Amino acid sequence: MKILTASEMREVDRLTTERYRVPSLTLMENAGRSVAKFIGRRFPNFAGRRVIVVCGKGNNGGDGFVVARHLQKMGAKPEVYFAGNPREAKGPAATNLSRWKKIGKLQPHVALTQKFFEALPAGTIIVDALLGTGVRGSVGGRLREIIDAINERQPGTRLIAVDIPSGLHADTGEVEGAAIVADETVTFTAPKTGMVTGEGAHRAGIVRAAQIGSPAELVSEIGKGNLYWSDASEWASYSAPRRAQGNKGDYGHALIVAGSVGKTGAAVMASWAALRAGAGLVTVATPEPALPVIAAHTPEVMTEPLAATHAGTISEKSLEGGLFAKLLAGKRALAIGPGLSTQTETQNFVRRIVADRSVPIVLDADGLNAFAGRAIELKNSAGLLCVTPHPGEMARLLGSTIEEVQARRIEVARQAASDWKAVVVLKGNQTVIAAPGAPTFINSTGNPGMATGGTGDVLTGILAGLVAQFGRGINHTGFAQIAAFGVYLHGLAGDIAYEETGGAPLMASDLIRHLPSAYKRFYAECGRE
């Protein structure tokens, strides 16, 4: 779906009411209920926790009153604080304030001090419904005091922003005066540009979009930008069942060049993930000394030995006599990089392969490190390339800093895609997928538990498997779409794993084990039985 500006979102809301006859009060009810349901799913024991709902006088506060009402129906005992004069609430917000006062108490905002939030026990859930998308100018006065106090909350509490973190500029992601730093944001209908740009990407935390009654075609009609939110609805075409007459050759053969002595796990995870993603066949090409370890792990994966250096990494001799070209023949996708090492001869091997690409390439990890300080060599309009750097790798490629990359993630990814004539997957919270002349996607899935070694190798394998499966005859736009779907699926598997393990115990291999469940959830969201 398209990511909208604040004015576009207001127009969507207006037309939803005028054209489709969905009352504003119904939209507010649906919005608040969706946040309450999210909290119920996200925190299975929420009813036993302390829940603080902080509401303003506008429609965002009205959403908050609905959240509180539904949480109470679900067994919680929310404490609702109102930052304003009840007589100042208007329209649907006033209606829902009145509804709350019939079933619960309205707490005075004077209690909302820094000491109050610092004293909250770990596990407390705080719901921010102070200010919505209409914020203009600097947030000051009592509202700033409350926002600053909330941001000093006790570690271990969890803050859920309603629609947008209070104080954040919905179009630019800028902060004037003060703005909430949320752990998670439940936004309505479509994300707003300020949640994925600049400071906003940090302030919004993990963003989830809830549908509250506005038709999807209305979002497409009103949205004028080229920035898209990558969710299940965007990738429904990949949910079609396989033909009854299909065979493994129909779903492509992926070649994964990965591993070295001491780093065989990267090759194992990438190849295993490629199979789980749906490739018909997967072969790992790896230095000969590393091959037995890799071959012993996943019996469905084929292996091919490559000439090795004295350090147990890939040697340039692997290119002699057309040996590698023969190995590449008949493959639909080539992934290169996981666990290769930064040994000089191996990096020379990588650069030669990438320079002479004849099938779509996914380049990651040590494959990217081979181009540190020489990224201009990535440019080659004759072949398809997808690079998947994390912020540190992107900084090394550009001769920049991580801070500079993170401050302008969308712009950096787009410029690199244009300069290198490549699909760029800039990893991290709200992974950015950019390609020359194609829409830019912001990923909707994933969680902090995925910040652990090996998850990038899993993504490389998923992308290789999907390109092998769906990539026949693709161009840059098609490659970007496959990459965005792969990033979505990778994050969804991570989210399902997180539901089981929590953050700290999550391992990269958990994502592979949960890929079948991720596919199943994706299919269900697309309406496939």
Sequence and secondary structure as in RCSB ss.txt:
>XXXX:A:sequence
MKILTASEMREVDRLTTERYRVPSLTLMENAGRSVAKFIGRRFPNFAGRRVIVVCGKGNNGGDGFVVARHLQKMG
AKPEVYFAGNPREAKGPAATNLSRWKKIGKLQPHVALTQKFFEALPAGTIIVDALLGTGVRGSVGGRLREIIDAI
NERQPGTRLIAVDIPSGLHADTGEVEGAAIVADETVTFTAPKTGMVTGEGAHRAGIVRAAQIGSPAELVSEIGKG
NLYWSDASEWASYSAPRRAQGNKGDYGHALIVAGSVGKTGAAVMASWAALRAGAGLVTVATPEPALPVIAAHTPE
VMTEPLAATHAGTISEKSLEGGLFAKLLAGKRALAIGPGLSTQTETQNFVRRIVADRSVPIVLDADGLNAFAGRA
IELKNSAGLLCVTPHPGEMARLLGSTIEEVQARRIEVARQAASDWKAVVVLKGNQTVIAAPGAPTFINSTGNPGM
ATGGTGDVLTGILAGLVAQFGRGINHTGFAQIAAFGVYLHGLAGDIAYEETGGAPLMASDLIRHLPSAYKRFYAE
CGRE
>XXXX:A:secstr
 B B HHHHHHHHHHHHHTT   HHHHHHHHHHHHHHHHHHH TTGGGS EEEEE SSHHHHHHHHHHHHHHHTT
   EEEE S GGG  HHHHHHHHHHHHHS EEEGGG  HHHHHTS TT EEEEES  TT  S   HHHHHHHHHH
HT  TT EEEEESS TTB TTT  BSS     SEEEEESS BGGGTSTTHHHHT EEEEE  S  HHHHHHH  S
SEEEE GGGGGGGG    TT  GGGG EEEEE   TT HHHHHHHHHHHHHHT SEEEEEEEGGGHHHHHHH TT
SEEEEE B TTSSB GGGGGGGHHHHHHTT SEEEE TT    HHHHHHHHHHHHT  S EEE THHHHTTTT G
GGG  TTS EEE   HHHHHHHHT  HHHHHHTHHHHHHHHHHHHTSEEEE STT EEE TTS EEEE    GGG
 STTHHHHHHHHHHHHHHHH TT  HHHHHHHHHHHHHHHHHHHHHHHHHH STT  HHHHHHTHHHHHHHHHHH
TT  
